[in-house]
Amino acid sequence: MTTPYIVSRRYDWALFLGPPLASLGAGALFAATSFGADVMWLDGRRQTHLDIGMGVLINAHLVAVFFRSHANPSIFKRHPARFVAVPIALVLAMLVSELAAVVVTVLATFWDVYHSALQTFGFARIYERNCGNDPTVMRKLDWALNQLLYVGPIVAGASMLAHFDKLSLLDPIDEVFFGAVPAFMDTHQSYVAWVVLVAGALFVAYYVYASLRLRRAGHRISAQKIWLLASTGLCSIVAWGFNPWGQAFVIMNLFHAVQYLGLVWFTEGRRVLKGARWFGLPLFVVIVVAYGASAEFVPESRRLPWAVVQVVAIMHFWYDGFIWSVTRKQI
């Protein structure tokens, strides 16, 4: 029997469909507790216990991609150079070149936004396919909608400078350009916000029109997809756009990481750790969290482990771009 869910009703609502709104509530809750409010100094950084916990979770989900890329023989044999030579070369480049290290750091900031939008896009397309629809229909519209839901609230909202300030790290390359971009965005953000609001409203209206037109032609509407996009969009607008509790990065990264770990466990973790039987899931959690904890406490002064942590992040974004696809049988 065909199911509209990716795994099952309970699994999907717990790990794919429920997390966006749950993370929004968690952000408000954390802001009202000492866990998310009390600041301490650790390795020269002002952090809360929540910052540390999120750092561990973020790094844990980043390394989980290797269950898919390196621990899946059918995937690994297709791209051995990408999985072995490229990360080694990038680590070496970051060790010998300060410029390479800075470029990777800045690239990771903006690639993370694009990657996060594509993850939601991928879930949406799978739900669309599971309804019995042609997976190519509305693909471009869904891609554009997800970019709008993530990028729009960032460039038009309260979290804009937190992202664009990263460009100042590239001043040694072109101080005039990379120093001017954050200042330009800050000065003209109100105009950018209006452009995003008007263009976004027009696009959403067209998206609804296109969906209704397809429905009249026999296209099935996925309730799971609609819920996912609506809840993710609301979460993104509140968090990135207004950041009312000062927890935007926590909110957005929390549900993204939970969704990703849930997907990797279902598609790869159970297979890789099949011999562990009933304690396979706890072992999976221990493996990724152990890396997450070790990566979170690596100071930038320790160049080799710090470079490895940065490369793991970049490889996570890159690998996801070509090994996860609703048009490939591996999904």
Secondary structure by P-SEA (a helix, b strand, c coil): ccccccccaaaaaaccccaaaaaaaaaaaaaacccccbbbbcccccccaaaaaaaaaaaaaaacccccccccaaaaaaccccccaaaaaaaaaaaacaaaaaaaaaaaaaaaaaaaaaaaaaaaaaaaaaaccccccaaaaaaaaaaaacaaaaaaccccccccccccccccccaaaaaaaaaaaaaaaaaaaaaaaaaaaaaaaaaaaaaaaaaaabbbbbaaaaaaaaaaaaaaaaaccccccccaaaaaaaaaaaaaaaaaaaccccccccccccaaaaaaaaaaaaaaaaaaaccccccaaaaaaaaaaaaaaaaaacccccccccc
